[in-house]
Amino acid sequence: MSILSDLNALFETTNIPVETGVFSGVPPDEYLVLTPLSDTFAVFGDNKPLADINEVRITLFSKNNYLQRKNQLVRMLLQADFVIADRRYVGHEDDTGYHHYAIDVAKYYELEE
C-alpha cells in the first residue's frame, strides 16, 4: 500500500478529479492535487525501521465556496486514520478565480519482515 493509492481510493466517492503533482488538461471548477512531501523511517528496533511514514499535501482548488468541501475532506481523512499535520488557506488566485486550500497528511505503514 502507498499513501497515494490510499488517498485516490478514499477520494473516489467525492466525484472530485484527483491528480498527482499537477493537474493536466483543462481544470474543472473544483479539483485536488496530491503532492508527495516525504517518506521517512521511524520507530526503530534492533537497528531496523519498524514503520514507514508517508506524507502528502492535498491541495483543494475550488471556484466555489471551499469550506464545505474542506470540512468533508477533513472528516473523510480522520475517519480513514490519516494524521492531519497541517491545514491552511493559501489564498485566492485572482488570475484563475480559484480558492487554494492545503491539507498536509501522514500515514504510518508497518514494515513487513
OpenMM code with the backbone's topology and positions (N, CA, C; nanometers):
from openmm import Vec3, app, unit

residues = "MET SER ILE LEU SER ASP LEU ASN ALA LEU PHE GLU THR THR ASN ILE PRO VAL GLU THR GLY VAL PHE SER GLY VAL PRO PRO ASP GLU TYR LEU VAL LEU THR PRO LEU SER ASP THR PHE ALA VAL PHE GLY ASP ASN LYS PRO LEU ALA ASP ILE ASN GLU VAL ARG ILE THR LEU PHE SER LYS ASN ASN TYR LEU GLN ARG LYS ASN GLN LEU VAL ARG MET LEU LEU GLN ALA ASP PHE VAL ILE ALA ASP ARG ARG TYR VAL GLY HIS GLU ASP ASP THR GLY TYR HIS HIS TYR ALA ILE ASP VAL ALA LYS TYR TYR GLU LEU GLU GLU".split()
positions = [
    Vec3(0.0834, -0.1187, 0.0000),
    Vec3(0.0000, 0.0000, 0.0000),
    Vec3(0.0879, 0.1251, 0.0000),
    Vec3(0.0346, 0.2304, -0.0590),
    Vec3(0.1031, 0.3588, -0.0547),
    Vec3(0.0010, 0.4660, -0.0210),
    Vec3(0.0503, 0.5752, 0.0301),
    Vec3(-0.0396, 0.6827, 0.0694),
    Vec3(-0.1132, 0.7402, -0.0520),
    Vec3(-0.0469, 0.7458, -0.1669),
    Vec3(-0.1132, 0.7993, -0.2863),
    Vec3(-0.2284, 0.7095, -0.3295),
    Vec3(-0.2085, 0.5794, -0.3291),
    Vec3(-0.3180, 0.4893, -0.3679),
    Vec3(-0.4290, 0.4920, -0.2643),
    Vec3(-0.3933, 0.5028, -0.1370),
    Vec3(-0.4952, 0.5124, -0.0319),
    Vec3(-0.5789, 0.6392, -0.0475),
    Vec3(-0.5148, 0.7502, -0.0772),
    Vec3(-0.5871, 0.8765, -0.0946),
    Vec3(-0.6746, 0.8741, -0.2196),
    Vec3(-0.6220, 0.8217, -0.3285),
    Vec3(-0.7026, 0.8114, -0.4506),
    Vec3(-0.8262, 0.7259, -0.4273),
    Vec3(-0.8103, 0.6154, -0.3578),
    Vec3(-0.9253, 0.5290, -0.3277),
    Vec3(-1.0255, 0.6005, -0.2376),
    Vec3(-0.9763, 0.6732, -0.1396),
    Vec3(-1.0638, 0.7457, -0.0478),
    Vec3(-1.1444, 0.8529, -0.1202),
    Vec3(-1.0816, 0.9247, -0.2128),
    Vec3(-1.1475, 1.0359, -0.2788),
    Vec3(-1.2340, 0.9957, -0.3980),
    Vec3(-1.2344, 0.8678, -0.4335),
    Vec3(-1.3192, 0.8216, -0.5445),
    Vec3(-1.4663, 0.8556, -0.5235),
    Vec3(-1.5105, 0.8528, -0.3995),
    Vec3(-1.6524, 0.8757, -0.3700),
    Vec3(-1.6915, 1.0232, -0.3745),
    Vec3(-1.5941, 1.1136, -0.3833),
    Vec3(-1.6248, 1.2569, -0.3776),
    Vec3(-1.6616, 1.3167, -0.5125),
    Vec3(-1.6348, 1.2468, -0.6200),
    Vec3(-1.6572, 1.2986, -0.7549),
    Vec3(-1.5768, 1.4249, -0.7835),
    Vec3(-1.4610, 1.4363, -0.7172),
    Vec3(-1.3681, 1.5461, -0.7455),
    Vec3(-1.2509, 1.4857, -0.8224),
    Vec3(-1.2139, 1.5415, -0.9356),
    Vec3(-1.0960, 1.4913, -1.0058),
    Vec3(-0.9709, 1.5052, -0.9185),
    Vec3(-0.8861, 1.4021, -0.9198),
    Vec3(-0.7640, 1.3996, -0.8393),
    Vec3(-0.6468, 1.3633, -0.9302),
    Vec3(-0.5388, 1.4402, -0.9193),
    Vec3(-0.4170, 1.4077, -0.9917),
    Vec3(-0.2978, 1.4282, -0.8993),
    Vec3(-0.1870, 1.3673, -0.9354),
    Vec3(-0.0648, 1.3782, -0.8564),
    Vec3(0.0319, 1.4746, -0.9233),
    Vec3(0.0853, 1.5667, -0.8439),
    Vec3(0.1857, 1.6611, -0.8926),
    Vec3(0.1294, 1.7862, -0.9538),
    Vec3(0.0559, 1.7718, -1.0620),
    Vec3(-0.0016, 1.8870, -1.1317),
    Vec3(-0.1261, 1.8382, -1.2047),
    Vec3(-0.2241, 1.9253, -1.2198),
    Vec3(-0.3451, 1.8866, -1.2906),
    Vec3(-0.3211, 1.9020, -1.4403),
    Vec3(-0.3461, 1.7961, -1.5134),
    Vec3(-0.3259, 1.8010, -1.6587),
    Vec3(-0.4587, 1.8316, -1.7274),
    Vec3(-0.4509, 1.8936, -1.8387),
    Vec3(-0.5725, 1.9257, -1.9118),
    Vec3(-0.6386, 2.0515, -1.8592),
    Vec3(-0.7622, 2.0709, -1.9012),
    Vec3(-0.8393, 2.1878, -1.8583),
    Vec3(-0.8975, 2.1585, -1.7203),
    Vec3(-0.8616, 2.2377, -1.6200),
    Vec3(-0.9106, 2.2086, -1.4855),
    Vec3(-1.0585, 2.2442, -1.4703),
    Vec3(-1.1319, 2.1587, -1.3968),
    Vec3(-1.2723, 2.1896, -1.3675),
    Vec3(-1.2816, 2.2954, -1.2572),
    Vec3(-1.4031, 2.3294, -1.2184),
    Vec3(-1.4223, 2.4307, -1.1138),
    Vec3(-1.3701, 2.3864, -0.9777),
    Vec3(-1.3521, 2.2558, -0.9602),
    Vec3(-1.3030, 2.2037, -0.8324),
    Vec3(-1.2208, 2.0781, -0.8592),
    Vec3(-1.1016, 2.0717, -0.8004),
    Vec3(-1.0173, 1.9542, -0.8178),
    Vec3(-0.9145, 1.9467, -0.7057),
    Vec3(-0.8511, 1.8292, -0.6940),
    Vec3(-0.7484, 1.8054, -0.5934),
    Vec3(-0.6170, 1.7701, -0.6615),
    Vec3(-0.5074, 1.8172, -0.6027),
    Vec3(-0.3736, 1.7784, -0.6467),
    Vec3(-0.3010, 1.7202, -0.5258),
    Vec3(-0.2439, 1.6000, -0.5430),
    Vec3(-0.1671, 1.5342, -0.4379),
    Vec3(-0.0193, 1.5538, -0.4660),
    Vec3(0.0536, 1.6063, -0.3667),
    Vec3(0.1969, 1.6291, -0.3814),
    Vec3(0.2702, 1.5541, -0.2710),
    Vec3(0.3476, 1.4506, -0.3063),
    Vec3(0.4249, 1.3802, -0.2037),
    Vec3(0.5231, 1.4757, -0.1360),
    Vec3(0.5302, 1.4677, -0.0027),
    Vec3(0.6196, 1.5548, 0.0731),
    Vec3(0.7406, 1.4796, 0.1270),
    Vec3(0.7166, 1.3628, 0.1884),
    Vec3(0.8295, 1.2888, 0.2451),
    Vec3(0.7927, 1.1436, 0.2711),
    Vec3(0.8962, 1.0622, 0.2743),
    Vec3(0.8887, 0.9229, 0.3162),
    Vec3(1.0017, 0.9046, 0.4164),
    Vec3(0.9674, 0.8724, 0.5396),
    Vec3(1.0708, 0.8566, 0.6412),
    Vec3(1.0492, 0.7269, 0.7174),
    Vec3(1.1591, 0.6732, 0.7668),
    Vec3(1.1508, 0.5572, 0.8550),
    Vec3(1.1427, 0.6078, 0.9980),
    Vec3(1.0661, 0.5373, 1.0783),
    Vec3(1.0528, 0.5753, 1.2179),
    Vec3(1.0361, 0.4496, 1.3020),
    Vec3(1.0453, 0.4668, 1.4274),
    Vec3(1.0271, 0.3590, 1.5241),
    Vec3(1.1234, 0.2451, 1.4918),
    Vec3(1.2423, 0.2530, 1.5464),
    Vec3(1.3455, 0.1536, 1.5194),
    Vec3(1.3511, 0.0486, 1.6292),
    Vec3(1.3836, -0.0721, 1.5906),
    Vec3(1.4082, -0.1822, 1.6833),
    Vec3(1.5168, -0.2693, 1.6243),
    Vec3(1.6164, -0.3039, 1.7037),
    Vec3(1.7296, -0.3834, 1.6549),
    Vec3(1.7930, -0.3205, 1.5313),
    Vec3(1.8055, -0.1888, 1.5335),
    Vec3(1.8676, -0.1108, 1.4256),
    Vec3(1.7952, -0.1221, 1.2922),
    Vec3(1.6681, -0.1592, 1.2957),
    Vec3(1.5889, -0.1686, 1.1738),
    Vec3(1.4623, -0.0847, 1.1905),
    Vec3(1.4223, -0.0151, 1.0834),
    Vec3(1.2976, 0.0625, 1.0936),
    Vec3(1.1774, -0.0311, 1.1021),
    Vec3(1.0803, 0.0081, 1.1837),
    Vec3(0.9589, -0.0712, 1.2008),
    Vec3(0.8379, -0.0071, 1.1339),
    Vec3(0.8514, 0.1209, 1.0980),
    Vec3(0.7398, 0.1913, 1.0349),
    Vec3(0.7920, 0.2853, 0.9274),
    Vec3(0.7122, 0.2996, 0.8237),
    Vec3(0.7402, 0.3924, 0.7149),
    Vec3(0.6324, 0.5003, 0.7207),
    Vec3(0.6730, 0.6251, 0.7358),
    Vec3(0.5776, 0.7356, 0.7431),
    Vec3(0.5784, 0.8085, 0.6100),
    Vec3(0.4631, 0.8146, 0.5446),
    Vec3(0.4480, 0.8847, 0.4167),
    Vec3(0.3668, 1.0110, 0.4403),
    Vec3(0.4111, 1.1218, 0.3814),
    Vec3(0.3397, 1.2489, 0.3945),
    Vec3(0.3071, 1.3049, 0.2563),
    Vec3(0.1875, 1.3606, 0.2452),
    Vec3(0.1386, 1.4173, 0.1194),
    Vec3(0.0638, 1.5467, 0.1490),
    Vec3(0.0791, 1.6435, 0.0605),
    Vec3(-0.0033, 1.7648, 0.0662),
    Vec3(-0.1190, 1.7472, -0.0308),
    Vec3(-0.2388, 1.7625, 0.0220),
    Vec3(-0.3609, 1.7586, -0.0586),
    Vec3(-0.4008, 1.9041, -0.0811),
    Vec3(-0.4031, 1.9443, -0.2063),
    Vec3(-0.4396, 2.0823, -0.2359),
    Vec3(-0.5758, 2.0836, -0.3044),
    Vec3(-0.6674, 2.1538, -0.2425),
    Vec3(-0.8017, 2.1729, -0.2977),
    Vec3(-0.8037, 2.3050, -0.3725),
    Vec3(-0.8434, 2.2986, -0.4976),
    Vec3(-0.8650, 2.4184, -0.5776),
    Vec3(-1.0141, 2.4256, -0.6067),
    Vec3(-1.0774, 2.5373, -0.5709),
    Vec3(-1.2216, 2.5490, -0.5889),
    Vec3(-1.2602, 2.6911, -0.6264),
    Vec3(-1.3467, 2.7012, -0.7261),
    Vec3(-1.4019, 2.8311, -0.7640),
    Vec3(-1.5296, 2.8589, -0.6853),
    Vec3(-1.5738, 2.7597, -0.6080),
    Vec3(-1.6954, 2.7721, -0.5274),
    Vec3(-1.6569, 2.8010, -0.3825),
    Vec3(-1.7545, 2.7939, -0.2941),
    Vec3(-1.7274, 2.8043, -0.1516),
    Vec3(-1.6525, 2.6780, -0.1095),
    Vec3(-1.5253, 2.6927, -0.0765),
    Vec3(-1.4401, 2.5782, -0.0466),
    Vec3(-1.4639, 2.5190, 0.0921),
    Vec3(-1.5306, 2.5910, 0.1816),
    Vec3(-1.5414, 2.5490, 0.3221),
    Vec3(-1.6144, 2.4161, 0.3396),
    Vec3(-1.7253, 2.3966, 0.2706),
    Vec3(-1.7979, 2.2708, 0.2818),
    Vec3(-1.7131, 2.1540, 0.2347),
    Vec3(-1.6461, 2.1712, 0.1225),
    Vec3(-1.5629, 2.0635, 0.0678),
    Vec3(-1.4451, 2.0352, 0.1602),
    Vec3(-1.3827, 2.1409, 0.2137),
    Vec3(-1.2715, 2.1238, 0.3073),
    Vec3(-1.3162, 2.0420, 0.4266),
    Vec3(-1.4302, 2.0759, 0.4844),
    Vec3(-1.4814, 2.0023, 0.6003),
    Vec3(-1.5105, 1.8565, 0.5663),
    Vec3(-1.5656, 1.8320, 0.4485),
    Vec3(-1.5918, 1.6954, 0.4050),
    Vec3(-1.4618, 1.6158, 0.3945),
    Vec3(-1.3599, 1.6752, 0.3336),
    Vec3(-1.2319, 1.6068, 0.3174),
    Vec3(-1.1670, 1.5772, 0.4517),
    Vec3(-1.1702, 1.6736, 0.5425),
    Vec3(-1.1110, 1.6537, 0.6756),
    Vec3(-1.1808, 1.5393, 0.7482),
    Vec3(-1.3139, 1.5364, 0.7442),
    Vec3(-1.3872, 1.4257, 0.8092),
    Vec3(-1.3482, 1.2913, 0.7483),
    Vec3(-1.3410, 1.2863, 0.6166),
    Vec3(-1.3043, 1.1615, 0.5484),
    Vec3(-1.1641, 1.1167, 0.5886),
    Vec3(-1.0708, 1.2089, 0.5919),
    Vec3(-0.9332, 1.1750, 0.6264),
    Vec3(-0.9215, 1.1225, 0.7692),
    Vec3(-0.9889, 1.1882, 0.8617),
    Vec3(-0.9838, 1.1443, 1.0007),
    Vec3(-1.0491, 1.0071, 1.0183),
    Vec3(-1.1599, 0.9846, 0.9512),
    Vec3(-1.2267, 0.8541, 0.9599),
    Vec3(-1.1422, 0.7431, 0.8991),
    Vec3(-1.0558, 0.7766, 0.8044),
    Vec3(-0.9704, 0.6770, 0.7394),
    Vec3(-0.8334, 0.6650, 0.8085),
    Vec3(-0.8206, 0.7221, 0.9277),
    Vec3(-0.6989, 0.7114, 1.0099),
    Vec3(-0.5764, 0.7795, 0.9509),
    Vec3(-0.5966, 0.8884, 0.8781),
    Vec3(-0.4846, 0.9705, 0.8352),
    Vec3(-0.4544, 1.0700, 0.9464),
    Vec3(-0.3272, 1.1038, 0.9640),
    Vec3(-0.2869, 1.2078, 1.0573),
    Vec3(-0.2863, 1.3382, 0.9791),
    Vec3(-0.3583, 1.4378, 1.0285),
    Vec3(-0.3571, 1.5697, 0.9638),
    Vec3(-0.2517, 1.6540, 1.0344),
    Vec3(-0.1454, 1.6848, 0.9613),
    Vec3(-0.0333, 1.7582, 1.0181),
    Vec3(-0.0504, 1.9089, 1.0068),
    Vec3(-0.1247, 1.9537, 0.9050),
    Vec3(-0.1418, 2.0972, 0.8850),
    Vec3(-0.2604, 2.1206, 0.7927),
    Vec3(-0.3301, 2.2317, 0.8144),
    Vec3(-0.4377, 2.2772, 0.7256),
    Vec3(-0.4238, 2.4272, 0.7143),
    Vec3(-0.4345, 2.4760, 0.5909),
    Vec3(-0.4227, 2.6220, 0.5765),
    Vec3(-0.4838, 2.6715, 0.4466),
    Vec3(-0.5427, 2.7882, 0.4579),
    Vec3(-0.5916, 2.8584, 0.3395),
    Vec3(-0.4714, 2.9287, 0.2786),
    Vec3(-0.4369, 2.8930, 0.1570),
    Vec3(-0.3208, 2.9510, 0.0909),
    Vec3(-0.3570, 3.0863, 0.0313),
    Vec3(-0.4788, 3.0955, -0.0212),
    Vec3(-0.5229, 3.2239, -0.0748),
    Vec3(-0.6143, 3.2077, -0.1943),
    Vec3(-0.6594, 3.3213, -0.2430),
    Vec3(-0.7431, 3.3235, -0.3625),
    Vec3(-0.6546, 3.3657, -0.4791),
    Vec3(-0.6590, 3.2872, -0.5847),
    Vec3(-0.5796, 3.3188, -0.7028),
    Vec3(-0.6648, 3.4056, -0.7953),
    Vec3(-0.6397, 3.5336, -0.7921),
    Vec3(-0.7219, 3.6279, -0.8683),
    Vec3(-0.7161, 3.6025, -1.0192),
    Vec3(-0.6022, 3.5565, -1.0680),
    Vec3(-0.5890, 3.5352, -1.2125),
    Vec3(-0.6675, 3.4131, -1.2611),
    Vec3(-0.6905, 3.3135, -1.1723),
    Vec3(-0.7646, 3.1930, -1.2131),
    Vec3(-0.9030, 3.1838, -1.1508),
    Vec3(-0.9242, 3.2547, -1.0397),
    Vec3(-1.0530, 3.2506, -0.9708),
    Vec3(-1.0657, 3.1365, -0.8712),
    Vec3(-0.9565, 3.0647, -0.8460),
    Vec3(-0.9612, 2.9510, -0.7533),
    Vec3(-0.9242, 2.9921, -0.6116),
    Vec3(-0.9991, 2.9361, -0.5151),
    Vec3(-0.9541, 2.9349, -0.3762),
    Vec3(-0.8558, 2.8193, -0.3672),
    Vec3(-0.7500, 2.8371, -0.2897),
    Vec3(-0.6413, 2.7400, -0.2797),
    Vec3(-0.6289, 2.7021, -0.1321),
    Vec3(-0.6593, 2.5749, -0.0988),
    Vec3(-0.6552, 2.5275, 0.0400),
    Vec3(-0.5697, 2.4026, 0.0467),
    Vec3(-0.4782, 2.3954, 0.1443),
    Vec3(-0.3860, 2.2817, 0.1552),
    Vec3(-0.4080, 2.2064, 0.2856),
    Vec3(-0.4033, 2.0741, 0.2747),
    Vec3(-0.4125, 1.9852, 0.3903),
    Vec3(-0.2938, 1.8893, 0.3817),
    Vec3(-0.2060, 1.8934, 0.4823),
    Vec3(-0.0927, 1.8004, 0.4869),
    Vec3(-0.1318, 1.6808, 0.5719),
    Vec3(-0.1130, 1.5610, 0.5168),
    Vec3(-0.1496, 1.4392, 0.5882),
    Vec3(-0.0320, 1.3426, 0.5926),
    Vec3(-0.0365, 1.2546, 0.6918),
    Vec3(0.0640, 1.1491, 0.7050),
    Vec3(-0.0078, 1.0185, 0.7349),
    Vec3(0.0561, 0.9108, 0.6956),
    Vec3(0.0043, 0.7780, 0.7277),
    Vec3(0.1230, 0.6890, 0.7605),
    Vec3(0.1039, 0.6067, 0.8637),
    Vec3(0.2083, 0.5175, 0.9114),
    Vec3(0.1819, 0.3784, 0.8562),
    Vec3(0.2837, 0.3202, 0.7964),
    Vec3(0.2736, 0.1844, 0.7430),
    Vec3(0.3766, 0.0980, 0.8128),
    Vec3(0.3318, -0.0117, 0.8727),
    Vec3(0.4248, -0.1042, 0.9367),
    Vec3(0.5049, -0.1755, 0.8293),
    Vec3(0.6327, -0.1897, 0.8548),
    Vec3(0.7190, -0.2609, 0.7612),
    Vec3(0.7094, -0.4097, 0.7870),
    Vec3(0.6989, -0.4854, 0.6796),
    Vec3(0.6918, -0.6296, 0.6935),
    Vec3(0.8315, -0.6881, 0.6901),
    Vec3(0.8518, -0.7913, 0.7666),
    Vec3(0.9847, -0.8548, 0.7699),
    Vec3(0.9981, -0.9556, 0.6599),
] * unit.nanometer
topology = app.Topology()
chain = topology.addChain("A")
for resn in residues:
    res = topology.addResidue(resn, chain)
    for name in ("N", "CA", "C"):
        topology.addAtom(name, app.Element.getBySymbol(name[0]), res)
